[in-house]
């Protein structure tokens, strides 16, 4: 229970006299875009589609289900709260969880569980500034969630991050932002990434990705921002880079790329 929790702040977690939507506390951060309202822990949100008039950002959050049915819950631990050990596979039971975030938790360990593929309502995942024993191959099931829009993994200290070599990407996947920045990701950039047809931002900068840029990258028909800066990429630039129809920013510096620029680069107009 929360009374015997080893956490620095219990966040009211598992408090028997509180609704689970109250299992959080509000922390103020100067860089938080929603001002002073920055809940840490478990919190619940309304489905705005069920409302007849607009509401403010703070009114989206529920403390109980007395007036509205609960639509989504979010689980965010954005403070150093002495969380330790791996994320349990049971996290996959949270199929109404819309957002999942862990930040500044130095004692987390291990990879993300494959059971995250059961979190069918998941909209965003954020893992930032976590510890040296946290990381591993990202579960392939994560990239098969059709409602997931954002994966943001940045500035984690672990050295074992990698992308799965093979993923069967669904035709209806909605992933728009894949940001894997400064995490020591290693290995080749897998060609299945090019099957993420809704992807608008792909940032793999400041990692240890190796090998050639896959020719299939030209199939990213929605990508506007592509950043591969600061890896160990080798070989020639694929001619398919000139096939990116809506690209606005293309960053390839600080690699070991060789050869001439492909003539197809002249096709880029945006």
C-alpha positions in Angstrom: 0.0 0.0 0.0 1.0 3.6 -0.2 1.6 3.7 3.5 4.6 1.4 3.3 5.8 2.5 -0.2 9.5 3.0 -0.5 8.9 5.8 -3.0 10.1 9.3 -2.1 6.5 10.5 -2.5 3.6 7.9 -2.3 1.5 10.0 -4.8 -1.5 8.7 -2.9 -0.9 5.4 -4.8 -3.2 2.5 -3.7 -4.8 4.7 -1.0 -8.0 2.8 -0.1 -10.0 5.9 0.7 -9.3 7.6 -2.6 -10.6 7.0 -6.1 -7.8 5.7 -8.4 -8.1 9.0 -10.4 -6.7 10.7 -7.2 -3.5 8.6 -7.2 -1.4 11.5 -8.2 0.0 14.8 -6.9 0.5 18.1 -8.8 4.0 19.3 -9.4 4.9 22.7 -10.8 7.5 22.9 -13.5 8.5 26.1 -15.2 8.9 24.4 -18.6 5.6 22.5 -18.5 3.3 23.8 -21.4 0.1 23.6 -19.4 1.3 26.0 -16.6 0.9 24.9 -13.0 -1.1 21.8 -13.6 1.4 19.0 -13.9 0.0 15.8 -12.3 2.4 13.0 -11.5 1.1 9.5 -10.9 -2.2 8.1 -12.2 -4.8 10.5 -13.5 -7.9 10.2 -15.6 -9.3 12.2 -18.5 -12.6 12.8 -20.2 -13.5 11.8 -23.7 -14.0 15.3 -25.2 -16.2 13.8 -27.9 -18.9 13.2 -25.3 -19.1 17.0 -24.4 -21.4 19.5 -26.0 -19.1 22.5 -25.4 -15.3 23.2 -25.1 -13.5 22.8 -21.8 -10.2 24.0 -20.4 -7.2 21.7 -20.2 -7.6 21.3 -16.4 -11.3 20.4 -16.8 -10.3 17.4 -18.9 -9.0 15.7 -15.8 -11.4 13.7 -13.5 -11.0 12.9 -9.8 -13.8 10.3 -9.9 -16.5 9.0 -12.1 -19.5 10.6 -10.4 -20.4 12.9 -13.3 -18.7 11.4 -16.3 -17.7 7.9 -17.2 -14.0 7.4 -17.2 -12.6 7.2 -20.7 -8.8 7.1 -20.3 -6.2 7.0 -17.7 -2.6 8.2 -17.9 0.4 7.0 -15.9 3.2 9.5 -15.7 6.2 9.5 -13.3 8.1 12.7 -14.2 10.1 13.0 -10.9 12.9 11.1 -9.3 10.7 9.0 -7.1 13.0 6.0 -6.4 11.1 3.7 -8.7 13.3 0.6 -9.2 13.5 -2.6 -11.1 11.9 -3.5 -14.4 8.5 -2.4 -15.7 6.3 -5.4 -15.0 4.6 -7.3 -17.8 1.2 -6.7 -16.1 1.4 -3.1 -17.4 -0.1 -4.6 -20.5 -3.4 -5.0 -18.6 -3.9 -1.2 -18.8 -5.8 -1.3 -22.0 -7.5 2.0 -21.2 -4.1 3.8 -20.6 -3.7 6.7 -23.1 -0.3 8.0 -21.9 2.7 6.4 -20.3 5.7 8.4 -19.2 8.8 7.9 -17.0 11.3 10.6 -16.4 14.3 11.0 -14.1 13.9 7.5 -12.6 17.6 6.4 -12.2 16.9 3.0 -10.7 14.6 1.6 -13.4 16.1 -1.4 -15.1 15.6 -3.7 -18.0 13.7 -3.4 -21.4 10.1 -2.5 -22.0 7.8 -5.5 -21.8 6.3 -7.0 -25.0 2.9 -6.9 -23.2 2.8 -3.2 -24.0 1.3 -4.4 -27.3 -1.9 -5.0 -25.4 -2.3 -1.4 -24.4 -4.7 -0.7 -27.3 -5.6 2.9 -26.2 -2.0 4.0 -25.9 -1.5 7.4 -27.6 1.9 8.4 -26.4 5.0 7.0 -24.7 7.7 9.2 -23.2 10.9 7.8 -21.5 13.4 10.6 -20.7 16.5 10.9 -18.5 16.2 7.5 -16.9 19.0 5.4 -15.4 22.0 3.4 -16.7 20.4 0.0 -16.4 17.2 0.9 -18.2 16.9 -0.1 -21.8 17.0 -2.9 -24.3 15.4 -3.8 -27.6 12.1 -2.0 -28.0 9.2 -4.4 -28.2 8.0 -5.0 -31.7 4.4 -5.0 -30.4 4.8 -1.3 -29.6 4.9 -0.5 -33.3 1.7 -2.5 -33.9 -0.5 -0.3 -31.8 -2.9 1.5 -34.2 -3.7 4.4 -31.9 -0.1 5.2 -30.9 0.9 8.7 -32.2 4.2 9.5 -30.4 7.2 7.5 -29.1 9.7 9.8 -27.4 12.8 8.2 -25.9 15.5 10.7 -25.1 18.6 11.2 -22.9 18.4 7.9 -21.1 21.7 6.6 -19.7 21.3 2.9 -20.6 23.7 1.4 -23.2 21.6 -1.5 -24.6 18.9 0.3 -26.6 18.0 -1.1 -30.0 15.2 -1.3 -32.5 13.7 -4.7 -33.4 15.1 -6.1 -36.6 11.7 -7.1 -37.9 8.2 -5.7 -37.3 5.0 -6.5 -39.1 3.6 -3.0 -39.3 -0.2 -2.7 -39.6 -1.7 -0.9 -42.5 -3.7 1.2 -40.1 -0.8 2.3 -37.8 -1.1 6.0 -36.9 2.5 6.7 -35.5 3.4 10.3 -36.4 6.4 11.0 -34.2 9.4 8.7 -33.5 12.0 10.5 -31.5 15.0 8.4 -30.2 17.5 11.0 -29.3 20.8 10.5 -27.4 20.2 7.0 -26.0 23.1 4.9 -27.4 20.8 3.1 -29.8 22.9 0.7 -31.9 22.6 -1.6 -34.9 21.2 -0.9 -38.3 18.3 1.3 -39.1 15.7 -1.3 -40.0 13.9 -1.0 -43.3 10.4 -1.7 -41.7 10.5 1.9 -40.4 9.6 2.9 -44.0 6.2 1.2 -43.6 5.1 3.8 -41.0 3.1 5.7 -43.6 1.8 8.4 -41.2 5.2 9.2 -39.8 5.9 12.9 -39.9 9.0 13.2 -37.6 11.8 10.7 -37.5 14.7 11.8 -35.2 17.4 9.1 -34.6 20.1 11.7 -33.9 23.1 11.3 -31.5 23.1 7.5 -31.2 25.3 4.6 -32.5 23.3 3.5 -35.4 25.5 1.7 -38.0 25.5 0.6 -41.6 23.9 2.1 -44.6 20.7 4.3 -44.7 18.1 1.8 -46.0 16.9 2.4 -49.6 13.4 1.9 -48.3 13.6 5.2 -46.4 12.3 6.9 -49.5 8.9 5.3 -48.9 8.3 7.6 -45.9 5.6 9.5 -47.8 4.5 11.7 -44.8 7.8 12.5 -43.2 8.6 16.2 -42.9 11.5 16.1 -40.5 14.3 13.5 -40.8 17.3 13.8 -38.5 20.1 11.1 -38.5 22.8 13.4 -37.1 25.7 12.0 -35.1 25.6 8.3 -35.7 28.0 5.8 -37.3 26.2 5.5 -40.6 28.3 4.5 -43.6 28.0 4.1 -47.3 26.4 6.2 -50.0 23.3 8.2 -49.6 20.4 6.2 -51.1 18.8 7.8 -54.2 15.4 7.2 -52.6 16.0 10.3 -50.4 15.0 12.3 -53.4 11.6 10.6 -53.4 10.5 12.1 -50.1 7.5 14.1 -51.3 6.9 16.4 -48.3 10.3 16.6 -46.6 11.1 20.0 -45.1 14.2 19.3 -42.9 16.9 16.7 -43.7 19.9 16.4 -41.4 22.6 13.8 -42.0 25.8 15.4 -40.6 28.4 13.8 -38.4 28.3 10.3 -39.8 30.8 8.4 -42.0 28.8 8.6 -45.2 30.7 8.5 -48.5 30.2 9.1 -52.2 28.5 11.7 -54.3 25.1 13.2 -53.6 22.6 11.3 -55.6 21.1 13.3 -58.5 17.6 12.6 -57.1 18.3 15.1 -54.3 17.5 17.8 -56.8 13.9 16.6 -56.8 13.4 17.9 -53.2 11.3 21.0 -53.4 9.9 21.8 -50.0 
